[in-house]
Amino acid sequence: MPNYLLSFPRSGNHLCRFFIELLSELPSFGCKSNSDDFEIYKNKFSEEVPFNIDMNYHESSCYRKTHHVNEISGPVNKLIFIIRDPREVLLRHYNYDINQITNDVMYFNNLDYYINFKGQKLILYYEDILKDKKNFIETLYNFLDVDKAAKKEYVINNIEHLFNVSLNGKYISWGGNNSFNKLNFYYNKLNDIVKKKSFDNFLEGKLKSYQFIKDKYPFHNGSEKS
């Protein structure tokens, strides 16, 4: 059975794949619908990265990236689910188009898939990945269930540097890193009062069914307390 790495776009999927490949020494595969979204280790970085990919891998041991649950068919072995504040990813992905945002199904379909998934699963919050990189690596390594203690130690000892290296892969098929290491980046740029009210009201209504998201990203009159 395959393993999947599920996320809404702009949630740190490529970043997570970089460290999956580095820690497991196995490739990860891109979205089935994007032929340019290939394995991370095949990218050209600013320096040599010791992925040490085992070319005798079994595909069932690897992870495949997807943003759309309709790309997942049949039984799944393990699921890693990355979540980012909906205020950030929805505004970024739909370029502040409130009409498109209010018609979104992908973000919430992904939430439903994770909630209903009965196999082994791990949820990673984008903001927590950035705030506590060491814990992210420890958590990811444990879930991958690999025996690469020396590689984990190397990654943790070089974590800040490796995070920066992960950003500059030359052939990565992604939208860039405009907001990397920045929280509350896109929401704070929404200056149109009417749009902001409409957006906030939409999320307040949708998130009633997802208490764990409301608890993680509390709304207080349209903004998060810091």
Buried (B, 14 or more C-beta within 10 A) or exposed (E): EBBBBBBBBBBBBBBBBBBBBBBBBBBBBBBEEEEEBBBBBEBEBEEEBEBEBEEEEEEEBBBBBBBBBEBBEEEBEBBBBBBBBBBBBBBBBBEBEBEEBBEBEBBBBBBEBBEEBEEEBBBBBBBBBBEEBEEBBBBBBEBBEBEBEEBBEBBBEEBEEBBEBBBEBEEBBBEEBEBBEEBBBBBEEBEEEEBBEBBBEBBEEBBEEBEEBBEBBEBEEBBEEE
